[in-house]
Every structure is written in structure tokens, then in C-alpha cells.
């Protein structure tokens, strides 16, 4: 399930399926889209995306992936809405990030992680293409060569290496992750209405060519 928590102006979307490594079903992706649309309509200035347990998300639910979810356009719809949301978006990655869920983290403005988390996107091994926007977003963060290491060579990247590459912006202790994410959102939540979106629009999403 997807749980929405509101703390004043800040919204937190929580992937809450720890017994299944927070793997995502079509219904959960649709729920995320609904919450993101509601956040835009409400003018939310800051949003945190996180998970419960020790894994942020293992990607697609295995049974639904076999039935076609792995290549569903729902993944791109979620990441597209996250990227376009005129708010500060923070991915508070409470653990390992894999598969289709990678796109959600890439689409956020800031990524926090915990030591010991792993990051991998096994599209080569599984014979799928990545979500359309993911390779460019990934390359903008870590460079083309490292993007190829993840997408083409199937490498699993540890949190500390992800930090040095720029895939993560900061590390936090597991018990301090949510507080760290909330602290990063404080200025946006206190800003005049619409101001986070105006500043976000000035920051390029990709590297100049």
C-alpha cells in the first residue's frame, strides 16, 4: 500500500509493503500517481518519498511483473509527475533500491540514503528496456560511463560509492533518515506559496551538451 502522511505543509508518501520488500503493484503505482496529482493541486511545497522496513523498493511485484507490469507505462507516469511537481522532492531511501523503483528516486530533486543500501537496475539481465527518461536522468547525475555500469553491466552500487558518484546527495543513519529529509524541506515549507516551484524551474535537470 501507499500511505500518505501530512505534517503541516510537508507531505510524505510511504511505500508500506515490507513483507514483500516494498515491491510495487499496478494499484500502488496508480495510488502514487493519485497522491502526486493531489499534491500538485494542493500546492504542496515539499514532498518526501520513502519506504518502510529495510528496503526502499525491490521494484515490480514478481507476479505482476510476469503479467506485464515490468514494462507498464505507469512507471514513467510516476517518475514524470515527480519530476514535474513544482515542489522540493526528496527520496529518503531507507534501504536497497532496485528495478523500476529506480526511476522514482532519479526523478526526485534530492536523494538521501542509508549505509549498507544497494542500488541496481537489472534491465540487461532481464531483457527489458529502462524507463524512457531514466538513462538521461542517471547519466546527468553520475556520468555516461557510470550509467552504463549500472544499466549495461548490471553492477550493484553500495551506498558509499553511490554518494561519491553523485547518485546519493547525503547519507544518514537509519534512525535519523526521516528527520534529515524533513530538515531539508523546512525552508521550502516556510517559503511563500509557489516559490519552491519557481526556483526548481531555474535549475537544469540535465547536464548541458
Steps between C-alpha positions, in 0.01 A plus 500: 500500500592865470452705815479878498607694807460874533708706743393858449592599144722194453361183343664160540413208269596167655530170315366265767532138393804382698401133491552513121812722505273794410455359150248702305174390339307683230250613763783648710643686200154638424468607864833683477378682189183600682692634799740694277211653307341597832829653617519715189136609535559588866815699428709286733845665532698188598450125476699206638483156338613215723434139600453285807736231621852439371431526124377810319359290217595186311318633192206324341299236684627169361164356400380822340836543325447166329158625387646815341547753779876511440445684172190698600489874423388554860865515611573788265180676607610491863852628431369762258262639759773505764737686270234752398363565849566870582628410845818379665495119479725288720550125464578370850638161402469286811673205333572327171360646179447272202331467164215725399504685830834649391314747278312648795822581684663641186201730448526651849699817561709361789588144597591395855612147578614275782827311531478145371235574238560367150394653171444293186285503187521153334340581166780341298474169686120496482480604136298819559565857398526756781225756537543757221615790718723302737823470298525877444420578864751242619774624266437859611573395858787255463630543144455276193765244594358433844147492357622222271647315799155493659277451194722293273749323727241432771720626783367525854618826654546533876371812674846643569599467136164642392574804716841551340345471153223754568218246484440577868528851637548403865511201731304488824470252784185284466345647813575855383400466134149642528611789719777580250251499213258721692778745586588537132137591430470764774590804289270396214212449742557846649535676164228707332248301301638388166857601577649147507366437151642826368849417626474140381419622148833689491712192570577285193398136523783378279855592418560744212628344177 
